[in-house]
Amino acid sequence: MADISFSSRAYCKIILHAAKYPHCAINGLLLAKQKSKSDSKNVELRIEDAIPLFHICLHVSPMAEIALTMVDQYAMNKGLVLAGYYLANENINDLSTDKPAHKIADKIAENYGNAILVVVDNKEITLGMSSNPLRVSQFMDGKWKLKDIIDVSYDKGVLHTDAMYSLLQAEQYRNLIDFDNHLDDISLDWQNRKLNKVIEEAMKYCQ
């Protein structure tokens, strides 16, 4: 069994990506640090960052291949591993994962055994979010299994403070750059370094 935790940065960027394109399906990659516990059977999976991918055509292979290669290199340079995939569907009531999404997630799981697959529940994304919209599944015993809410933790305060509210109210989602934006204008930073700092500041003031 693996314990899963999300950094404030990763959580906020997933939500901001979905908030920026409420009329579109969106997807992205999750980068992690892995720490072995004293019990070798347990692995703690710490999601450190989220990299927004697409909102126009999620599964165009050439673009996806380029993005995956760039993100994988970025992860290695940061001492991280590609450990998961997230998506939000176009239909607000849709929590399913289609075959192309599973194909990418399965590929990640081939290289990282404890990979996770996150589906965003669009109905839960509001300015004053009172519940967690992320539905997390983990690859175990050859299958994707939905994790219980209590088995997934988040940085202190990110779910229950004013941080996410302040980011949404300030429309910081407008400053989020995904690969579709980057491919339209390569000067735009898909690593979202400025936004990462804004999120860090928001968390400092709201904890």
C-alpha positions as CSV (number, residue, x, y, z in Angstrom):
1,M,0.0,0.0,0.0
2,A,1.2,3.5,-0.7
3,D,0.5,6.7,1.2
4,I,-0.2,9.6,-1.2
5,S,0.2,13.3,-0.5
6,F,-0.1,16.5,-2.6
7,S,1.9,19.7,-2.3
8,S,0.0,22.9,-2.4
9,R,1.6,23.7,-5.7
10,A,0.4,20.6,-7.4
11,Y,-3.1,20.8,-6.0
12,C,-3.6,24.5,-6.8
13,K,-2.3,24.1,-10.4
14,I,-4.7,21.2,-11.1
15,I,-7.6,23.3,-9.9
16,L,-6.5,26.5,-11.7
17,H,-6.1,24.5,-14.9
18,A,-9.7,23.2,-14.7
19,A,-10.9,26.7,-13.7
20,K,-9.2,28.4,-16.7
21,Y,-11.0,26.1,-19.2
22,P,-14.4,25.2,-17.6
23,H,-15.8,24.6,-21.1
24,C,-13.0,22.2,-22.1
25,A,-11.5,18.9,-21.2
26,I,-8.0,19.3,-19.7
27,N,-5.1,17.1,-18.8
28,G,-1.7,17.2,-17.2
29,L,1.1,15.3,-15.6
30,L,2.1,14.8,-12.0
31,L,5.7,14.8,-10.7
32,A,6.7,13.1,-7.5
33,K,9.4,12.4,-5.0
34,Q,9.4,8.9,-3.7
35,K,10.6,8.0,-0.2
36,S,10.9,4.5,1.1
37,K,9.7,4.0,4.7
38,S,11.4,1.7,7.2
39,D,8.8,-0.9,6.1
40,S,10.0,-1.8,2.6
41,K,6.4,-2.8,1.6
42,N,5.2,0.8,2.1
43,V,6.1,3.6,-0.3
44,E,5.2,7.2,0.4
45,L,4.2,9.0,-2.8
46,R,4.6,12.7,-2.6
47,I,3.2,14.7,-5.6
48,E,5.4,17.8,-5.7
49,D,4.2,19.5,-9.0
50,A,1.6,19.4,-11.7
51,I,2.4,20.2,-15.3
52,P,-0.6,21.3,-17.3
53,L,-0.7,19.8,-20.8
54,F,-3.6,20.4,-23.1
55,H,-7.1,21.9,-23.3
56,I,-7.8,21.8,-27.1
57,C,-6.9,18.3,-28.4
58,L,-5.8,16.2,-25.5
59,H,-4.5,13.1,-27.2
60,V,-2.8,14.3,-30.4
61,S,0.2,11.9,-30.4
62,P,3.0,14.1,-31.8
63,M,2.2,16.9,-29.4
64,A,1.8,14.6,-26.5
65,E,5.1,12.9,-27.3
66,I,6.9,16.2,-27.4
67,A,5.3,17.3,-24.1
68,L,6.1,14.0,-22.4
69,T,9.7,14.1,-23.5
70,M,10.1,17.7,-22.3
71,V,8.4,17.1,-18.9
72,D,10.4,13.9,-18.3
73,Q,13.7,15.8,-18.9
74,Y,12.5,18.6,-16.6
75,A,11.6,16.1,-13.9
76,M,15.0,14.4,-14.1
77,N,16.7,17.8,-13.8
78,K,14.6,18.5,-10.6
79,G,15.2,15.1,-9.1
80,L,11.6,14.1,-9.6
81,V,9.8,11.3,-11.4
82,L,6.8,11.2,-13.7
83,A,4.3,9.5,-11.4
84,G,0.8,10.4,-12.5
85,Y,-1.8,11.9,-14.9
86,Y,-4.7,14.2,-14.2
87,L,-7.8,15.1,-16.3
88,A,-11.1,16.9,-16.1
89,N,-13.8,16.1,-18.7
90,E,-15.8,18.5,-20.8
91,N,-19.1,17.3,-19.3
92,I,-19.5,18.7,-15.8
93,N,-21.0,15.4,-14.6
94,D,-18.5,13.1,-16.3
95,L,-15.9,11.4,-14.0
96,S,-14.9,8.7,-16.5
97,T,-11.5,8.2,-18.1
98,D,-11.4,7.4,-21.8
99,K,-9.1,5.0,-23.6
100,P,-6.5,7.6,-24.6
101,A,-6.3,8.8,-21.0
102,H,-5.8,5.2,-19.8
103,K,-3.2,4.6,-22.5
104,I,-1.1,7.5,-21.2
105,A,-1.7,6.6,-17.5
106,D,-0.8,3.0,-18.2
107,K,2.4,4.0,-19.9
108,I,3.3,6.1,-16.8
109,A,2.5,3.1,-14.6
110,E,4.9,0.9,-16.7
111,N,7.7,3.1,-15.6
112,Y,6.5,4.0,-12.2
113,G,4.7,1.2,-10.3
114,N,2.7,3.3,-7.9
115,A,1.4,5.8,-10.4
116,I,-1.8,7.7,-9.8
117,L,-4.6,8.8,-12.0
118,V,-6.6,11.9,-10.9
119,V,-10.0,12.9,-12.2
120,V,-11.3,16.4,-11.3
121,D,-14.9,16.6,-10.3
122,N,-15.9,19.8,-12.1
123,K,-19.1,20.2,-10.0
124,E,-17.0,20.7,-6.9
125,I,-15.0,23.6,-8.3
126,T,-16.5,26.8,-7.0
127,L,-15.1,30.1,-5.7
128,G,-15.8,29.0,-2.1
129,M,-14.9,25.3,-2.5
130,S,-16.0,23.4,0.6
131,S,-14.9,19.9,-0.5
132,N,-12.0,18.3,-2.4
133,P,-12.7,17.9,-6.1
134,L,-9.9,15.4,-6.8
135,R,-10.7,11.7,-7.3
136,V,-7.5,9.7,-7.0
137,S,-6.9,6.2,-8.3
138,Q,-3.7,4.2,-7.9
139,F,-2.2,1.5,-10.0
140,M,-2.1,-1.6,-7.9
141,D,-2.0,-5.3,-8.8
142,G,-2.4,-4.4,-12.4
143,K,-5.5,-2.3,-12.0
144,W,-6.5,1.3,-11.3
145,K,-8.2,1.3,-7.9
146,L,-10.0,4.4,-6.4
147,K,-8.4,5.5,-3.2
148,D,-10.4,6.3,-0.1
149,I,-10.4,10.1,0.6
150,I,-8.7,9.4,4.0
151,D,-5.8,7.7,2.3
152,V,-4.8,10.9,0.4
153,S,-3.4,13.9,2.2
154,Y,-2.7,17.5,1.3
155,D,-0.4,20.2,2.6
156,K,-1.7,21.7,5.7
157,G,-4.4,24.2,5.0
158,V,-4.6,23.9,1.2
159,L,-8.1,22.4,1.3
160,H,-9.6,24.4,4.1
161,T,-8.1,27.9,4.0
162,D,-8.6,31.0,2.0
163,A,-5.6,30.2,-0.3
164,M,-7.5,28.6,-3.1
165,Y,-10.3,31.2,-2.7
166,S,-7.8,34.1,-3.0
167,L,-6.2,32.5,-6.1
168,L,-9.5,32.0,-7.8
169,Q,-10.9,35.4,-6.8
170,A,-7.7,37.1,-8.2
171,E,-8.3,35.1,-11.4
172,Q,-4.8,33.6,-11.2
173,Y,-5.9,30.8,-13.5
174,R,-5.5,33.3,-16.3
175,N,-1.8,33.2,-15.7
176,L,-1.5,29.5,-15.9
177,I,0.3,28.2,-19.0
178,D,-0.3,24.8,-20.4
179,F,1.4,23.2,-23.4
180,D,-1.3,24.4,-25.8
181,N,-0.5,27.9,-24.8
182,H,3.2,27.3,-25.1
183,L,2.9,25.7,-28.6
184,D,1.0,28.8,-29.7
185,D,3.7,31.1,-28.3
186,I,6.9,29.4,-27.2
187,S,7.9,32.4,-25.1
188,L,5.2,31.4,-22.6
189,D,6.6,29.4,-19.7
190,W,4.9,25.9,-19.4
191,Q,6.9,25.4,-16.2
192,N,4.8,28.2,-14.6
193,R,7.6,29.6,-12.5
194,K,5.8,32.9,-11.8
195,L,2.6,31.2,-10.9
196,N,4.4,28.8,-8.6
197,K,5.7,31.8,-6.6
198,V,2.2,33.3,-6.4
199,I,0.9,30.0,-5.0
200,E,3.6,29.9,-2.4
201,E,2.8,33.4,-1.3
202,A,-0.9,32.7,-1.1
203,M,-0.2,29.7,1.1
204,K,2.1,31.7,3.4
205,Y,-0.6,34.3,4.1
206,C,-3.5,31.8,4.5
207,Q,-2.1,29.1,6.8
